[in-house]
């Protein structure tokens, strides 16, 4: 594995010259490749009337790059607006009956609750796996599952304290029970190196605006290849036979009618967003996902050590297998503290579940965390 010059890479993020940015779990500050991609897109429109900018070939190339980066097949990747749209597709994808049940968790972002609520009017019960002190071990799910459980849906990394669910273990339990596993994967994409196909999930929804360095308004949905043809909802294209006239349409336009996850897409895609996402993915590839995961592990561990040494209760589990880029800690009047950190110290964090949420990318360094701690001490003295 090649050695990475993290200081040099930091120069690719202009906002860091003015801000200590520790809020990647909300949105990420953009690298320079995002600016270049937007300039190239505009130049192409003005100079060639969109010959490349609106090309179906570009859409296909972006799909291939994202599949390669995230560990999936291009046929398993559909482009969406955001994580919520991907979850909404999943929440309408299965033929559930009155008396069936869906298992969510009590640590979900509201987006992964709202999309499932329509089933309750049809007699489907929604159950919640209950966390154990900020953790969601396998038994939290299995105690809610029975022979009428049809879907389990969970975040890979929870948005609050950053707990990482053991998806391969949960996926095996779902398969044994005959249930589908749907995942909110937005917090893990661009941080963890585990390929999507290794996680044991059936569908994984991902927004592109966090650690994938894309624009808001573009995300993707991974659908396990064997499941693509089973999904039946009114707003999706019906699958067609391989080799048919319709199945070759993707060679000539942006509309794909093949038996792939592309059938979840409708209308014109976000061409600008796709250009940015592709170039950002190539940038991430140049750094290496494993390098990124290792660096985030170093930084988040350093953050936890420093917070504990300063006497702040850390709410994020310590083992790396149970966390990623998010470190949550309790502090008095967290909302006010967050505002003061931004306005007086140019330190950007967030507040979730009443606690300060620190979230970092590979572009951060230990000095960022030191500045955070120094600012917190100054505010609280």
C-alpha positions in Angstrom: 0.0 0.0 0.0 1.5 3.3 -1.1 2.3 6.0 1.5 0.1 9.0 1.4 1.2 12.6 2.0 -1.8 13.8 4.0 -0.5 17.3 4.4 -0.3 17.6 0.6 -3.8 16.3 0.2 -5.1 18.8 2.7 -4.2 21.5 0.2 -6.9 20.1 -2.1 -9.5 21.5 0.3 -9.5 25.3 0.2 -12.0 25.8 3.0 -9.5 24.3 5.5 -7.4 27.5 5.3 -10.1 29.4 7.1 -12.1 26.7 9.0 -11.5 23.8 11.3 -14.1 21.5 9.7 -15.2 18.5 11.7 -18.7 18.0 10.4 -18.4 15.5 7.5 -21.3 13.5 8.8 -23.5 16.4 7.8 -21.8 17.5 4.6 -18.2 17.6 3.5 -16.2 20.6 2.3 -15.3 20.1 -1.4 -12.0 19.3 -2.8 -10.6 21.2 -5.8 -11.6 18.4 -8.2 -15.2 19.4 -7.6 -14.6 22.9 -8.8 -12.7 21.6 -11.9 -15.5 19.2 -12.7 -18.1 22.0 -12.6 -15.9 24.2 -14.8 -15.4 21.4 -17.3 -19.1 20.8 -17.4 -19.9 24.4 -18.1 -17.1 24.7 -20.7 -18.5 21.7 -22.5 -22.0 23.1 -22.6 -20.8 26.5 -24.0 -18.3 25.0 -26.5 -19.9 21.9 -27.8 -23.6 22.4 -26.8 -23.4 19.6 -24.3 -22.0 16.9 -26.5 -20.2 15.4 -23.6 -22.0 17.0 -20.6 -25.3 15.4 -21.5 -23.8 12.1 -22.9 -25.2 8.7 -21.9 -21.6 7.5 -22.1 -20.7 9.8 -19.2 -23.6 8.3 -17.2 -22.3 4.8 -17.9 -18.7 5.8 -17.0 -19.8 7.3 -13.7 -21.7 4.1 -12.9 -18.7 2.0 -13.6 -16.4 4.2 -11.5 -18.8 4.2 -8.5 -19.3 0.5 -8.8 -15.5 0.0 -8.8 -15.0 2.3 -5.9 -17.7 0.9 -3.7 -17.3 -2.8 -4.5 -20.4 -3.6 -6.6 -21.3 -4.3 -10.2 -22.4 -1.5 -12.5 -25.7 -3.3 -13.0 -26.3 -3.1 -9.3 -26.0 0.7 -9.1 -28.9 3.1 -9.7 -28.6 6.9 -9.4 -31.0 8.7 -7.1 -31.4 12.2 -5.6 -30.2 11.2 -2.2 -30.2 8.6 0.6 -33.9 9.2 1.3 -35.0 8.5 -2.2 -33.0 5.3 -2.2 -34.7 4.3 1.1 -38.1 5.3 -0.3 -37.6 2.9 -3.3 -36.7 0.2 -0.9 -39.7 1.0 1.3 -42.0 0.4 -1.6 -40.2 -2.6 -3.1 -41.7 -5.6 -1.3 -45.0 -7.2 -1.3 -45.9 -7.1 2.4 -49.2 -8.3 3.8 -51.2 -7.5 6.9 -49.7 -9.3 9.8 -46.1 -8.9 8.5 -43.6 -6.8 10.3 -40.7 -4.5 9.6 -37.8 -4.1 12.1 -36.1 -0.6 12.3 -34.0 0.6 15.2 -34.4 3.3 17.8 -31.2 5.0 16.5 -32.3 5.8 13.0 -32.3 9.1 11.2 -35.9 10.1 10.7 -35.5 9.5 6.9 -35.3 5.8 7.6 -38.5 5.9 9.7 -40.8 8.1 7.6 -40.4 6.1 4.4 -41.7 2.9 6.1 -44.7 4.4 8.0 -47.1 4.0 5.1 -47.2 0.2 5.7 -48.9 0.6 9.1 -52.1 1.7 7.3 -52.0 -1.7 5.6 -51.7 -3.7 8.8 -47.9 -4.1 8.8 -46.3 -3.7 12.2 -43.2 -1.6 12.6 -40.9 -2.8 15.4 -37.8 -1.1 16.8 -34.6 -2.8 17.8 -33.6 -1.2 21.1 -30.1 0.0 21.6 -27.9 -1.2 24.5 -26.1 1.9 25.8 -25.6 3.3 22.3 -24.9 -0.1 20.7 -27.0 -2.3 18.4 -25.7 -5.8 18.7 -27.2 -8.7 16.8 -29.6 -9.7 19.6 -31.2 -6.2 19.5 -32.5 -7.1 16.1 -33.2 -10.8 16.5 -35.3 -10.3 19.6 -37.7 -8.3 17.4 -37.7 -10.7 14.5 -40.0 -13.6 13.9 -41.4 -15.7 11.1 -43.5 -12.7 9.9 -40.5 -10.3 9.7 -40.1 -9.4 6.0 -37.7 -6.4 6.2 -35.0 -5.2 8.5 -33.7 -1.7 7.9 -30.8 0.0 9.7 -28.1 2.5 9.3 -24.6 1.1 8.7 -23.2 3.9 10.8 -25.7 5.6 13.0 -25.9 9.4 12.5 -25.8 10.2 16.2 -23.1 8.5 18.2 -21.6 6.8 15.1 -22.2 3.2 16.1 -21.3 0.8 13.3 -23.7 -2.1 12.9 -22.2 -5.5 12.0 -23.9 -5.9 8.7 -22.5 -9.2 7.6 -23.7 -10.8 10.8 -27.1 -9.1 10.6 -27.4 -10.0 6.9 -26.8 -13.7 7.7 -29.5 -13.5 10.4 -31.9 -11.9 7.9 -31.3 -14.6 5.3 -31.9 -17.3 7.9 -35.2 -15.7 8.7 -36.2 -15.0 5.1 -36.1 -11.3 5.6 -34.6 -8.6 3.4 -31.9 -6.2 4.7 -32.1 -2.6 3.7 -29.3 -0.2 4.8 -28.8 3.5 5.1 -25.1 3.5 4.0 -24.4 7.2 3.6 -22.1 7.7 6.6 -19.9 4.8 5.6 -19.4 5.5 1.9 -16.0 7.0 1.2 -14.8 6.1 4.7 -14.9 2.3 5.1 -13.1 0.1 2.6 -15.4 -2.9 2.9 -17.0 -3.5 -0.5 -20.8 -3.3 -0.7 -21.2 -6.8 -2.0 -19.5 -8.1 1.2 -22.0 -6.6 3.6 -24.8 -9.0 3.2 -27.4 -6.3 2.4 -30.1 -6.5 -0.3 -30.4 -2.7 -0.8 -28.0 0.1 0.3 -29.0 3.8 -0.1 -26.2 6.3 -0.2 -26.2 10.1 -0.7 -23.2 11.6 -2.5 -22.7 14.8 -0.6 -20.7 13.5 2.5 -17.5 11.6 2.1 -18.0 10.9 -1.6 -17.5 14.7 -2.2 -20.5 15.0 -4.5 -23.1 17.6 -4.8 -26.4 17.5 -2.9 -29.1 16.2 -5.2 -27.3 13.1 -6.3 -26.9 9.7 -4.6 -27.1 6.0 -5.5 -28.9 2.9 -4.6 -27.1 -0.5 -4.5 -29.4 -3.4 -5.2 -28.1 -6.9 -5.0 -28.1 -8.3 -8.5 -30.2 -11.4 -7.7 -33.0 -9.1 -6.3 -33.3 -6.6 -9.1 -36.0 -8.3 -11.1 -38.1 -9.1 -7.9 -38.8 -5.5 -7.1 -42.3 -4.5 -8.2 -43.5 -1.0 -7.6 -45.7 1.3 -9.8 -43.0 3.9 -10.4 -40.3 1.6 -11.5 -39.7 0.3 -15.0 -40.7 -3.3 -15.6 -37.7 -5.5 -16.4 -37.3 -6.7 -20.0 -35.6 -9.6 -21.6 -31.9 -9.5 -22.2 -31.0 -9.0 -25.8 -34.3 -7.4 -26.7 -34.6 -4.1 -28.6 -35.5 -2.3 -25.4 -32.6 -3.8 -23.6 -30.2 -2.2 -26.1 -31.6 1.3 -25.6 -29.0 2.1 -23.0 -26.4 2.1 -25.8 -28.1 5.1 -27.4 -29.6 7.2 -24.7 -29.5 7.8 -20.9 -32.6 5.7 -20.4 -31.8 2.1 -19.5 -34.4 -0.7 -19.9 -32.2 -3.6 -19.2 -32.5 -6.1 -16.3 -30.4 -4.0 -14.0 -30.7 -1.6 -11.1 -30.9 1.2 -13.8 -34.6 0.5 -14.0 -35.0 2.3 -10.8 -34.1 5.6 -12.6 -36.5 7.8 -14.4 -36.1 10.8 -16.6 -33.0 12.9 -17.1 -30.3 12.2 -14.6 -28.4 14.9 -12.7 -25.7 15.3 -15.4 -23.7 17.9 -13.5 -23.9 15.9 -10.3 -22.7 12.8 -12.1 -19.7 14.6 -13.5 -18.7 15.9 -10.1 -19.3 12.5 -8.4 -17.2 10.7 -11.0 -14.3 13.0 -10.7 -14.5 12.9 -6.9 -14.6 9.1 -6.9 -11.5 9.1 -9.1 -9.8 11.4 -6.5 -10.8 9.1 -3.7 -9.5 6.1 -5.7 -6.2 7.9 -6.1 -5.9 8.2 -2.3 -7.2 4.6 -1.7 -10.2 3.6 0.4 -8.1 1.5 2.7 -5.7 4.4 3.2 -8.6 6.6 4.0 -10.1 4.2 6.5 -6.8 3.8 8.2 -6.3 7.5 8.5 -9.8 8.1 9.8 -9.2 5.4 12.4 -6.1 7.2 13.5 -7.8 10.6 13.8 -10.9 9.4 15.5 -8.9 7.4 18.0 -6.8 10.4 18.7 -9.9 12.5 19.2 -11.4 10.0 21.6 -8.2 9.8 23.6 -7.9 13.5 23.9 -11.6 14.0 24.9 -11.4 11.4 27.6 -8.1 12.9 28.9 -9.9 16.3 29.1 -12.7 14.7 31.1 -15.5 14.6 28.5 -17.8 11.6 28.5 -17.4 10.0 25.0 -20.6 8.4 23.8 -19.1 6.5 20.8 -18.0 2.9 21.4 -14.2 2.5 21.5 -13.5 -0.6 19.4 -12.9 0.3 15.7 -15.3 -2.4 14.6 -18.1 -0.5 16.3 -17.4 3.0 14.9 -16.0 5.0 12.0 -15.5 8.8 11.5 -18.0 10.0 14.1 -17.1 10.8 17.7 -19.9 12.0 20.0 -19.3 13.5 23.4 -21.4 15.0 26.1 -21.0 18.7 27.0 -23.1 21.2 28.9 -25.4 23.3 26.7 -24.2 21.5 23.5 -26.3 23.7 21.1 -24.9 26.9 22.4 -21.4 25.5 22.5 -21.7 24.5 18.8 -22.7 28.1 17.9 -19.9 29.7 19.8 -17.3 27.3 18.3 -18.4 28.3 14.9 -18.7 32.1 15.4 -15.7 32.7 17.6 -13.3 30.0 16.8 -14.2 28.9 13.2 -14.5 25.3 14.4 -17.4 23.4 12.8 -19.1 20.5 14.6 -22.7 19.5 15.1 -25.2 18.5 17.8 -27.1 15.3 17.6 -29.1 13.7 20.4 -28.1 16.5 22.7 -24.4 15.8 22.3 -21.5 17.3 20.3 -20.9 15.3 17.2 -17.4 15.5 15.8 -16.9 13.9 12.4 -13.7 13.9 10.4 -12.3 13.1 7.0 -8.9 12.1 5.8 -8.2 15.8 5.1 -8.3 16.6 8.8 -5.3 16.3 11.1 -4.4 16.1 14.8 -4.0 19.8 15.0 -7.7 20.2 14.0 -8.7 18.1 17.0 -6.3 20.0 19.3 -7.9 23.3 18.1 -11.3 21.9 18.9 -10.3 20.9 22.4 -8.6 24.2 23.1 -11.7 26.1 21.9 -14.0 24.0 24.0 -11.9 24.6 27.1 -11.8 28.3 26.4 -15.6 28.5 26.0 -16.3 26.5 29.2 -13.8 28.4 31.5 
